[in-house]
Amino acid sequence: MDESVFFVGGWEVNPQAGIITDGPKTSRLEPRAMEVLVYLASKPDTVVSREKLERNQTGQFRLIHRARDHKMRRSRHIASLQSLAKP
């Protein structure tokens, strides 16, 4: 990960410190979130697919998305079963 401070819109991004600053407001990002922000910021004016993002990120990042997708599919399935059960 590039450790240089850079700007995205009005945000000042400091990857080394793990923070973004928007005027007087400062927020801390988790390391993986910062890694994604740095990657996306390095591709200005480019649409980055989930697949490309996953190929360029850690395996742990990929597992988080798969777990989230699984939970979403499961929730949709349960909701559809519940709607079928209604009289």
N, C-alpha and C positions, 0 to 999 in steps of 0.2 A: 504494500500500500504506500502510495506517495505521501510523505509526511508534510508537504508544503501547505501553508495556509492558502486558501483560494476563496473566490466568491461565486455564489450561485444566486442569481437574482439579487435580493437584498440581504441574503445570508452570508456571513463570514464563517467559513468552515475550517476548523482546526483539527485535522485527523489525529495528530499526535496526542492532543489533549482530549479528543473524543467529544468536542463540543461544537455547537453551531450557535452563532450570535445573530440576532435580528434587532439592531438598535440596542436598547437597554436590556432586552430579554436574551438570556443565555440558556440553552438546553443541552443536556448531556445525552449522547446517543450510545446505545450498546455497540460493542465492537463490530458485530456483523452488520448492523444497520449502517454504521459509518463506512464499512467496506463497500456496501452496495452503493451508498451515496457517492463515494469517491469514484467507483467504476462508472456509474451513470453520468457523473459530471465530466468524465474523461471522454464521453461520447456525445458531445453537443449536437443538437439537430439530428439525432439518430434515434429511431425507434428500436429499442432493445427487447427482443422476445424473452420470455421466461426461460426458454431452452438455452439461449445464448448466455443469459445471466447465470444460469445454473452451471454451465460449462466453465465459466470464469470465476466462480465462487467456490467456497469450501463445500465438502460433502455434507457437513453439518447443516448448512443453509438449505441444501437440497432436501434433506430429511425433514426439516421444519415445514417446508412447503408441502411435501407429500403427506405429512401428518395432518396438516390443516385441510388439505384437499380431501383426505379420507373422512375427516370429521364432517366436512360440508356435505359430502355425498351421503354419509350415514344420516345426517339430519334431514336432508331432502327426502331420503327414502322413508324415514319414519313419518315425516309430514304427509307424504303421499299415501302411506298406509292408513294414517289417521283420517284423511279426507275420504278414503274409500269406505271406511267403517262407519261414517256418519250416515244416518238414515235420510 
